[in-house]
Amino acid sequence: MSAPVEPYVPISCALHSELELAAMRRRPLQLQLRGDRSLRGIITDVWTAYGREWLLLSVQPASSRSDYLIDLTEIEGAHAVLS
């Protein structure tokens, strides 16, 4: 992981709290990302490094598992995934 070049602008406290709570509870989320992208999965970790905040999202399709490292500034929203 290399240091990002864009200045860090923190996300809202409400969104940050929602992400941390989802990580602690291992609750599936749909993350809405900048650029009209989205990912669905379980947050396995949230941490600070290189003056920014990050999360690791585990996505588990039927055939394999993928982990995504996401800068929290890329996240525009999060929604619980109902079974």
Secondary structure as the mmCIF struct_conf table of DSSP 4:
data_model
#
loop_
_struct_conf.conf_type_id
_struct_conf.id
_struct_conf.beg_label_comp_id
_struct_conf.beg_label_asym_id
_struct_conf.beg_label_seq_id
_struct_conf.end_label_comp_id
_struct_conf.end_label_asym_id
_struct_conf.end_label_seq_id
HELX_LH_PP_P HELX_LH_PP_P1 SER A 2 PRO A 4
BEND BEND1 VAL A 5 GLU A 6
HELX_LH_PP_P HELX_LH_PP_P2 PRO A 7 TYR A 8
HELX_LH_PP_P HELX_LH_PP_P3 PRO A 10 SER A 12
HELX_RH_AL_P HELX_RH_AL_P1 CYS A 13 ARG A 25
TURN_TY1_P TURN_TY1_P1 ARG A 26 ARG A 26
STRN STRN1 LEU A 29 LEU A 33
TURN_TY1_P TURN_TY1_P2 ARG A 34 ASP A 36
STRN STRN2 ARG A 37 ALA A 49
TURN_TY1_P TURN_TY1_P3 TYR A 50 GLY A 51
STRN STRN3 ARG A 52 VAL A 59
BEND BEND2 ALA A 62 SER A 63
STRN STRN4 SER A 66 ASP A 71
HELX_RH_3T_P HELX_RH_3T_P1 LEU A 72 GLU A 74
STRN STRN5 ILE A 75 ALA A 80
HELX_LH_PP_P HELX_LH_PP_P4 VAL A 81 LEU A 82
#
